[in-house]
Every structure is written in C-alpha cells, then in structure tokens.
C-alpha cells in the first residue's frame, strides 16, 4: 500500500495548530485595542481559517494524494508542462484565495491594510503547503515555478488593493469542453464534474477590466462592459508530449475578447453583491478573437 503524503512527517500533526497560533499572534499584536467588541469576530475568523487549513491538509493527505507513493523531498523542473496552463492554475488560485481571505478579514473587523497583509500571509501559507506536499510525492516534486506563480497571483491582488483600493484588473477563468478527454480520461477527466479541473484543453485564464474600473464613462449601464485578454492551449493529451497515436499538433491560444465586470452593476442588495462577487471569478461566453501559435486567426462568437 502506498504511503500517504506526510505519513512520516510531523507536519500533518502540528501544521494546523502552529498556523492558528501564528495567525492569531500576528492579529493580536497588530491591533490598536483588545476590547471584546473588536477581538471576538477576529478571533472567530482566525479560528475558522485554522480549521479550514486543517481540513485542507487532511483532504490532500486522505484524497488528493492518497494513491501516490511517498518519497523524500525533491525538486521538479516543470515550466513547460501542459504549455504552462498548470502554472496559470497556481496564479489564478492564489489571486482568488487572497481575494476571499481579504473579504473575510474585512468583514471580521480588520482595517484595509491589516486585512490585506493577513490575506497575503494566509494565501501564501495555503499555497505553499500544497507545494510542500508535491515535494514529497514520488511523481511530483517541489516546483520553484509554482512558488513563483503563487507569489505573482498573490501580488497581483495585493498591489492593486494597496494602490487603488480596488481590483481594476480582475483575474478570471472559463471552461469550454474540448472533447479530447477520451484520449486520456485518467488525466483529463471522466465526467463533466472533473473535466473543468483536469482538461487543460478547455480552460482559459483571463485578465479583465471594464470602463467603470477606469471611470471612462458615467453611464451606469456601460460601466460593467470592458475587454479581457486570455491564454489557453489545445491538443494536450499528456503532460509533456502526446502519444504517437495522436497526431494533432499541440499549440497555445491567445485571446482578446469582450467581458462584463459584474461588480460594476449598481445594487444595494447584499445577496446580489455577493452573487456578483462570485460571478466575477469567471468569464462567461462572449465574443473574442483568437490568435494561436500555429499562426491562425479565429473569431469566436460565444466560446468562453
């Protein structure tokens, strides 16, 4: 039976406790006052974050990595795997984690700067834990490229929030089925429930901005509309090279398209604001132009 991730490491037993006290200490020492009104929601926030971290490490150990043999910590040089799309996953994921942690920290009473600093730390801890796990998996390894992409994703959120107090450039994700899963279902997915996580051929990562983000119009109906640039790839059957039986060329895709910033739609309804915040994590089907590494230009009327 293969070893579980961290089975021989004390990290699993103590990581949650250590992280809880680390985050709690940073919070407590950074506060201007420690009265009950201020400290209770912040303590609850940090306790829940610690619980989420514990669940995160448990899920990695018990499910995500359970079928992979344990090995000594080692490195992996993987910049060109999947034509870089797995790196954009790290980039996008870290950005979104920073965003969520920031919103939660603000809601629990931290001022904007402290909430932002804490969000950067929390996202870094979560994402680096995943890399530490990869470093102990026989077929994986610690990737400095992944660490770099995690850092830049966190930094994209941090710098915008610090300089502008908002996210003028939103990081988004979209998926449109590639129909290539049948060539390697173990890796690319076996149903739509996991296609969007595993099938790199259908995934696109976008940087989006709108007219309202830059105050280019006062018309409330035009403010949400804007442009985005995207990156994707196609005909990726395996990590490095395709099997000889699959003859279509691997290539990268670059997009310029229209987009909507849902958070620029005016509303005072808290439920709608939350819904618009969630919707803004994704790009929905709108027209775009693709130019790819094969030198072909293509128009997409609805592909996301």
ABEGO torsion letter per residue (X at the ends): XBBBBGAABAAAAAAAAAAAAAAAAAAAAABABABAAAAAAAAAAAAAAAAAAAAAAAAAAAAAAAABBBBBBBBBBAAABGGGAAAAAAAAAAAAAAAAAAAAAAAAGBBAAAAAAAAAAAAAAAAAAAAAAAAABAABEBBAAAAAAAAAAAAAAAAAAAAAGBBABBBBBBBBBAGAAAABAAAAEABAAAAAAABAAABBBBBBBBAAAAGABABAAAAABBBBBBBBBBGBABAABBBAABABBBBBBBBBBBBBBAAABBBABAAAAAAAAAAAABBBBBBBBBBBAAGBBBBBAABX
